Amino acid sequence: MRHFAELDPGRTDALFLHPPQPVDLAAGRDELATALGATIYSPATRQRLAGDLLRLARRGVRSAVACLEDSVPDDRVGHAEDTLVRELADLARRPEWSQGPPLMLFVRARTPEQLLAVVERSGVGVDCLQGFVLPKFGGSGQPDPRRWMEAVRRASQLAGRRLWAMPVLESRDIAHLDTRHDALFAVRAVLDEHRDLVLAVRTGATDLSAAYGLRRPRGATVWDVRVVAGVLGDVINVLGRADGSGYPITAPVWEHFTSGPRVFRTTLAAGPFAGSGAEDLREQLIADDLDGLVRELELDRVNGLQGKTVIHPSHVAVVHAVSVVTHEDFCDASDVLAQSAGGVMASSYRNKMNEAGPHRPWAERVLARARAFGVARPDVSYAHLLQAQDDAWQAFAHPSGERVAGEPTGVQG
């Protein structure tokens, strides 16, 4: 599996100083968690799920979740399970998958029992699974978190290999201040008992917002919703520490995918698009409100989160373009890690101070992301990367070279 594999070698060489490296799906936690990128959810009721997943992979998706939980009506759960089992078997037999999985696939189950039932019924289809998403982890009235982890361990035994767990923190116990700290410490205790199975901790901003009757509108990021930002800060504090005791934490969902009336002027700078051949792409991003996604991604990274839950293919290229390490960050991180004896130095770009001791954990994360997403050449911005992904998709979707009338550049679903 490799990010930006949809680009031809010439375009890859023009964009990347160091191209993304292939990711071995049997690799360790940190490498896989960093490579998750944009994780897209699909209801398990989709009748052509196998084909849909392969189409998403051609679009650049490298992690996906087949959902048996909130996206499936209660009266269709049995049907969804049957469909998922059938589609996993179909996927396992397709040459595009059997020759090397192009993405990481997870299942979001409703209960530990359902999780095990899927594994027991899937036969060869279980070979397609990388693990499970565990919803409302540790919440009152929900399955005991230890039951979830024990189910993942049992599923791993049945599969004959490790299957990963990605618990989602989204319950009211996490949202409310009077129960939050105890709930987080209890979750940490369970995760520490099963550290070998935990790929990443996911955060559910939609449910956390719902605890206060809130929903962030277009033009606002999750970090603007102060009460939810406070929850995310505490999650990072307890579970995201860089001393070896923490876990990778993924960024919450971006839930908008169509345009609407704007209240505020865009903050999306024109500079990265100038001279890139992607000037029209900036206007399309603004029209589709994806400039808000760019801003939220930057704030996610500033706060130590990685990856992103998304609900639409139009989000994927944006997430991955912003995930590529800039030449400046790569130089800073490399300089920091080269100083084994500590000390302070001016950055290669002569615009900041690099301090070898305090900046080392940041630098290690940057170079891990560089391996997964690559390092851009000095004159390449995320706008160039967005344009390249769009060109690759258009070439695949429309071999004649003609764009479909009315199809927006770069952000079509």
Secondary structure, DSSP 4 states (H G I P E B T S, - for coil): --TTTTS-HHHHHHHEEEPPPP--TTS-HHHHHHHT-EEEEEETT-TTHHHHHHHHHHTT--EEEEESSTTS-GGGHHHHHHHHHHHHHHHHHSHHHHT--SSEEEEE-SSHHHHHHHHHHHGGGGGG--EEEETTTT-TTSPPHHHHHHHHHHHHHHHTS--EEEEEE-SHHHHSHHHHHHHHHHHHHHHHHTGGGB--BEE-HHHHHHTTT--PPTT--GGGSHHHHHHHHHHHHHH--TTTT---BBPPPB---S----SS-----SGGGTTTT-HHHHHHHHHTTHHHHHHHHHHHHHTT-BSEEESSGGGHHHHHHHHSBPHHHHHHHHHHHH-TT--EEE-TTSSSEEETTTTHHHHHHHHHHHHHH-EE-TT--HHHHHHHHHHHHHHHH-TTSPPPTTPPSS---
